[in-house]
Amino acid sequence: MRASSSPVPSPAETLAFAVSEGLTRNLFFRRGPVAAHLLATSGAAPRILVAFPAGNTGAGLWFEARPEPVVIDVVGELVPVVEDAMRGVSATLVIDAPELTVRGAVLGSVRALREYARRGEAPLGMVETFDEGPPFTIARTMRSGHRVALRIEPRGGAVVRVGEKGQISLIAATGEPLRVALTALADDAPLTPIPRDEILTDGASADARALDVLAFLAYEEKLLAGSWRFLTYFGRDTLLALRLLLPVLRPPVVEAGLGAVLDRLGPDGEVAHEEAIGEWATEEPALDRSMVDDDFLLAPLAAAYLLDGPGRARAAAFLARRTPAGATYAAALAQNLALVLGLAAPFAATLRTGSLVALRKGRTSGDWRDSEEGLGLGRTPFNVNAALVPAALEAAARLHDSGLLAASPGCAARARSLARIYRGAGDFFRVEIPVAEARRRVAAYADSMRLDAAPALSAIDGPVVFSALALDAAGAPIPVMNSDDGFVLLFTDPSPAYLEQAAACLVRPFPAGLRTPAGLVVANPAFCLDRATRDLFTPAHYHGTVVWSWKHALLAAGLRRQLERRDLPLRTRAALSMANGVLDEILRGSASWRTSELWSVAARDGRLERVPFGAKRAHHDESNAAQLWSTVVLALEAR
């Protein structure tokens, strides 16, 4: 392995940047066929991970806790390395501990690393072979047939030692910090990067970090959802990111993402949620089509790009392309539109909550809140039915009218008729709490969170009205206030009353509303009387009282769209303008965090402050430092 090692030739573009979140230092590198993300996490539970976009492959070392917190420094930048058919990066690490013992070493699919990080189990196996060297090397041939390796070369007198029971220890020289050179390599076929300067138009916001993140995740074959944990195709993430970035993306980037979605449609037009690639594809079907929201995101994006945007001049050529199955993109898109009409028809026929679009049987998730608890164990998501279904129907009508698809007599008129009926679906999710009861619930919840209730109570001057997160199995609203009004603002034209209701939720301080000093939380369970449901939405939950960066951008884009309307009364415009001002302030205050996936909150001196999600043992998961849909801030006006 060592004899043929050589540096990577230097092509025109090198992408190298770093992001620090809490105790984790993230270094990203991309040059030619080499792309990698290294994480070095300090603290009581130190670890080192390297993840590769090629193959969604990674290698990780988790270390035993030490009496004192450990600090891991990465000295200099990542260095690209090519060895035979393997590609990767090398880094120099300085660790302020006399010794570190490996608790777990996992090489293979990033999905396997994710499982080990969450549960301490590696479902596909851990280390296959190791060579004590020097240099010390751990290697594994994955079930896909591809190889991944991790090499540790001690520096400054340090050593690597293997104990009698196979435990691996890194030991520093006496009186010296622990120094090692770490090299991670894999041989999955590289993706084709889209050059950084070929992604955006001149109208994009000047946010260098967001552009770096987008470039690291953008490839001709597909757009990747996030790093380190989601270095693969996600349909929903691709479609939402493209829709929000559409005003500032160059057409080849839009078509790379849109083409990836069309290439992966199911036989009935279903959008694939996630693609299992590399080793993980040996464990489960390559394409997961279990979600319900992404089926309704394709039509609005296709209409916006092919009919309204720069794709108009390219539409015929783009739709003439063929999927791997041999269908034209036009035929594949038409199949999805037929699915949309079919899924909307039952509610139009019955006007009953039981006929709204619900999670698939046996599933506990189905929209962007795709953790087990994300919908409060509800069955019928608000955002899908109040926003995405009517938006998809309107887009389907326009696409059928455009002449770009094969003639389907009556489809446009049918889609418009269904859309008119479906516009009333949001009414089933309406929750209204009388003023006195609202004050009582907010005070009690604030006390349980150790928050000063006064700012929130002073903001309640009438009944509190909001849209429920979801409906339960009996069709009753689950009264958790939430940020999914952003979908309605961006994709539909709601009534003035609804707009004022949504604006109030954004402006009122938590727990009367969603606004906190750390940003807008995506869920507020203060008005829910059921303790079991409230306990699903804590600051430790993935979709609980936490802040997701991309939702700020979704709400900003939605507010801007509504403020462009000319049919709204002055009172409504004033409410929207106030909410927009609050959001401006939040965006400025979270600028250094906004490419992250999400962050949490913690109470201090009666107020909530921002903390990295994953920084506390109680947190159910961790945040990606680079997330595709968090780069949508690039489409916002300079703030």
JOJOGI-V925243 format. One record per backbone hydrogen bond with DSSP energy under -0.5 kcal/mol. CO is the residue of the C=O (numbers start at 1). NH is the residue of the N-H. E is the energy in kcal/mol with one decimal. If there is no record, write none. Layout:
<<CO,NH,E> <CO,NH,E>>
This chain:
<<2,5,-1.8> <4,84,-0.6> <6,82,-2.2> <9,11,-1.0> <14,16,-0.6> <15,30,-2.3> <17,28,-3.0> <19,26,-2.7> <21,24,-2.5> <23,42,-2.7> <24,21,-2.6> <24,26,-0.6> <25,40,-2.2> <26,19,-2.5> <27,38,-2.9> <28,17,-1.5> <29,36,-2.7> <30,15,-2.9> <31,34,-2.4> <33,35,-0.5> <34,31,-2.8> <36,29,-2.6> <37,51,-2.6> <38,27,-2.9> <39,41,-0.5> <39,49,-2.4> <40,25,-2.4> <40,42,-0.6> <41,47,-1.6> <43,46,-0.5> <43,70,-2.0> <46,63,-2.3> <47,41,-2.4> <48,61,-2.9> <49,39,-2.9> <50,59,-2.3> <51,37,-2.1> <52,57,-1.2> <53,55,-0.5> <53,56,-1.1> <54,57,-0.8> <56,110,-3.3> <57,52,-3.6> <58,108,-2.6> <59,50,-2.5> <60,106,-2.1> <61,48,-2.3> <62,103,-3.1> <62,104,-2.0> <70,43,-3.9> <70,72,-0.5> <71,73,-0.6> <71,96,-2.0> <73,75,-0.6> <73,94,-2.5> <74,76,-0.6> <75,92,-0.7> <79,90,-2.3> <80,8,-0.6> <81,88,-2.3> <82,6,-2.2> <83,86,-3.1> <86,83,-2.8> <87,186,-2.1> <88,81,-2.7> <89,184,-2.4> <90,79,-2.5> <91,93,-0.5> <91,182,-3.0> <92,75,-2.8> <93,180,-2.1> <94,73,-3.0> <95,97,-1.7> <95,178,-2.5> <98,172,-2.9> <100,170,-3.4> <101,64,-3.0> <104,62,-3.0> <106,60,-2.5> <108,58,-3.3> <109,112,-0.6> <109,113,-1.7> <110,114,-2.7> <111,115,-2.0> <112,116,-2.1> <113,117,-2.6> <114,118,-1.9> <115,119,-3.1> <115,121,-0.7> <116,120,-2.0> <121,123,-0.7> <122,125,-1.7> <126,107,-0.5> <129,139,-2.8> <131,137,-2.9> <136,152,-3.3> <137,131,-3.0> <138,150,-3.0> <139,128,-1.1> <139,129,-2.4> <140,142,-0.7> <140,148,-2.2> <142,145,-2.2> <146,142,-3.2> <147,187,-1.8> <148,140,-2.2> <149,185,-2.6> <150,138,-3.1> <151,183,-2.5> <152,136,-1.6> <152,154,-0.6> <153,181,-2.7> <155,158,-1.6> <155,179,-0.6> <159,171,-2.9> <161,163,-0.5> <161,169,-2.9> <163,166,-1.8> <167,163,-3.0> <168,102,-3.4> <169,161,-2.7> <169,171,-0.5> <170,100,-2.4> <171,159,-2.6> <173,176,-2.4> <177,179,-0.6> <178,95,-3.2> <179,155,-2.6> <180,93,-3.1> <180,182,-0.5> <181,153,-2.8> <182,91,-2.6> <183,151,-3.3> <184,89,-1.5> <185,149,-2.7> <186,87,-2.9> <191,193,-0.8> <192,220,-3.0> <193,195,-0.6> <195,198,-2.1> <196,199,-1.0> <199,250,-2.5> <201,204,-1.3> <205,207,-1.7> <207,211,-2.1> <208,212,-2.4> <209,213,-2.6> <210,214,-2.5> <211,215,-2.6> <212,216,-2.2> <213,217,-1.3> <214,218,-0.7> <215,218,-0.8> <217,219,-0.6> <217,224,-2.9> <218,194,-1.9> <222,219,-1.5> <225,628,-2.8> <226,230,-0.8> <227,625,-0.7> <227,626,-1.8> <228,231,-0.5> <230,225,-0.7> <230,226,-2.0> <230,232,-1.9> <232,225,-2.2> <233,275,-1.8> <234,238,-2.3> <235,239,-2.6> <236,240,-2.7> <237,241,-2.3> <238,242,-2.5> <239,243,-2.3> <240,244,-2.3> <241,245,-2.3> <242,246,-1.2> <245,248,-2.5> <245,249,-0.9> <246,249,-0.7> <248,201,-2.6> <250,253,-1.3> <250,254,-1.6> <251,255,-2.8> <252,256,-1.6> <253,257,-2.0> <254,258,-3.2> <255,259,-2.2> <256,260,-1.6> <257,261,-1.7> <258,262,-2.3> <259,263,-2.7> <260,264,-0.8> <261,264,-0.8> <262,265,-1.2> <266,269,-2.0> <270,266,-2.8> <272,235,-0.5> <273,235,-1.8> <274,276,-0.5> <274,288,-2.7> <275,277,-0.6> <277,280,-1.1> <278,281,-1.0> <279,282,-2.0> <280,283,-1.9> <280,284,-1.2> <286,276,-3.6> <287,289,-0.6> <288,273,-3.4> <288,274,-1.0> <293,296,-1.6> <294,297,-1.1> <294,298,-0.8> <297,301,-1.4> <298,302,-2.8> <299,303,-2.8> <300,304,-2.2> <301,305,-2.6> <302,306,-2.9> <303,307,-1.9> <303,308,-1.0> <304,309,-1.0> <305,311,-1.1> <309,312,-1.8> <310,313,-0.6> <311,314,-0.8> <311,315,-1.1> <312,315,-0.6> <314,318,-2.7> <315,319,-2.9> <316,320,-1.0> <317,321,-0.5> <318,321,-1.5> <319,330,-2.2> <321,329,-2.7> <323,326,-2.1> <327,323,-3.1> <328,332,-2.4> <329,333,-2.7> <330,334,-2.3> <331,335,-1.8> <332,336,-1.6> <333,337,-2.2> <334,338,-2.1> <335,339,-1.8> <336,340,-2.3> <337,341,-2.2> <338,342,-2.2> <339,343,-2.5> <340,344,-1.6> <341,345,-1.3> <342,346,-0.6> <344,348,-1.6> <345,349,-1.8> <346,350,-1.5> <347,351,-3.4> <352,355,-1.9> <353,356,-1.5> <355,347,-0.6> <360,363,-2.3> <366,292,-2.7> <366,293,-1.8> <368,370,-2.0> <371,374,-0.9> <373,376,-2.6> <375,378,-1.5> <379,359,-2.9> <379,381,-0.5> <380,471,-1.8> <381,385,-1.6> <382,386,-3.1> <383,387,-1.3> <383,388,-2.1> <384,389,-2.8> <387,391,-2.0> <388,392,-2.6> <389,393,-2.2> <390,394,-2.3> <391,395,-2.3> <392,396,-2.5> <393,397,-2.2> <394,398,-1.9> <395,399,-2.6> <396,400,-2.5> <397,401,-2.0> <398,402,-1.1> <399,404,-0.5> <399,405,-0.5> <400,403,-0.6> <408,411,-2.2> <410,414,-2.4> <411,415,-2.6> <412,416,-2.2> <413,417,-2.2> <414,418,-2.3> <415,419,-2.3> <416,420,-2.1> <417,421,-1.5> <418,422,-2.6> <419,423,-1.3> <421,424,-1.4> <422,425,-2.0> <424,427,-1.4> <425,428,-1.5> <426,429,-1.6> <427,430,-1.3> <429,468,-3.3> <431,466,-2.2> <432,434,-0.5> <433,464,-2.4> <434,438,-3.0> <435,439,-2.4> <436,440,-2.0> <437,441,-2.5> <438,442,-2.4> <439,443,-2.5> <440,444,-2.1> <441,445,-2.5> <442,446,-2.8> <443,447,-2.0> <444,448,-1.9> <445,449,-1.6> <446,450,-0.5> <446,451,-2.9> <447,450,-1.0> <451,453,-0.7> <453,457,-2.8> <454,458,-2.4> <455,459,-0.7> <456,459,-0.9> <457,460,-1.3> <459,461,-1.0> <463,465,-0.6> <464,433,-2.7> <466,431,-2.8> <469,382,-2.1> <470,478,-2.8> <471,379,-2.9> <471,380,-1.8> <472,475,-2.1> <476,472,-2.9> <477,479,-0.8> <478,469,-1.3> <478,470,-0.5> <478,480,-2.7> <479,481,-0.6> <481,524,-2.8> <483,486,-1.8> <484,487,-1.2> <484,488,-0.8> <485,489,-2.5> <486,490,-2.1> <487,491,-2.6> <488,492,-1.9> <495,499,-2.2> <496,500,-2.4> <497,501,-2.0> <498,502,-2.7> <499,503,-2.5> <500,504,-2.0> <501,505,-1.5> <502,506,-1.3> <503,507,-1.9> <504,508,-2.6> <505,514,-2.7> <508,515,-1.7> <509,512,-2.0> <509,513,-1.1> <514,521,-2.2> <515,510,-3.2> <516,519,-1.5> <519,516,-1.3> <519,521,-0.6> <522,483,-1.2> <524,481,-1.9> <525,528,-1.9> <527,529,-0.6> <529,531,-0.7> <530,534,-2.3> <531,535,-2.2> <533,536,-1.8> <534,537,-1.9> <538,541,-1.4> <540,620,-2.8> <541,544,-1.7> <544,546,-2.6> <546,522,-2.6> <546,548,-0.5> <547,549,-0.5> <547,599,-2.4> <548,551,-0.8> <548,552,-0.8> <549,552,-1.2> <549,553,-1.0> <550,554,-2.5> <551,555,-2.5> <552,556,-2.5> <553,557,-2.7> <554,558,-2.4> <555,559,-2.9> <556,560,-2.3> <557,561,-2.0> <558,562,-2.3> <559,563,-2.5> <560,564,-0.9> <561,564,-0.5> <562,565,-1.4> <569,573,-2.2> <570,574,-2.5> <571,575,-1.9> <572,576,-2.4> <573,577,-2.6> <574,578,-2.2> <575,579,-2.1> <576,580,-2.6> <577,581,-2.1> <578,582,-2.1> <579,583,-2.3> <580,584,-2.3> <581,585,-2.0> <582,586,-2.1> <583,587,-2.9> <584,588,-2.2> <585,589,-2.1> <586,590,-1.5> <588,591,-1.1> <590,593,-1.7> <590,594,-1.0> <591,594,-0.5> <593,596,-2.3> <595,627,-1.3> <597,549,-1.1> <598,613,-0.6> <599,547,-3.1> <600,611,-2.2> <602,609,-2.6> <604,607,-1.7> <606,452,-2.3> <607,604,-3.3> <609,602,-1.9> <611,600,-2.7> <612,614,-0.6> <612,615,-1.7> <613,623,-1.7> <616,619,-1.4> <624,597,-2.4> <626,227,-3.1> <627,630,-0.9> <627,631,-0.5> <628,631,-1.7> <629,632,-0.7> <630,633,-0.7> <631,634,-2.2> <632,635,-1.9> <633,636,-1.5> <634,205,-2.7>>
